[in-house]
């Protein structure tokens, strides 16, 4: 069951989507120092980008990917990494 709630953590209101009560529920997001470097590694490992680079206001830049078995995961580079 999906739960969609407002999240006002940034400049623009967003929706937070959770897909279950367990820690492993939902799409795992991994913090990275550089989205460019991380995406190169995903592509070299035969993964793919599922949803292009998105700005999460007040947080950072993120992208959704899939591994060769179609398991989804997110990559997030915080705005702090850009400084």
Buried (B, 14 or more C-beta within 10 A) or exposed (E): EEEEEEEEEBEEEBEEEEEEEEEEEBEEEEEBEEBEEBBEEBEEEEBEBBEEBEEBEEBBBBBBBBEEEEEEBBBBBBBEBEE
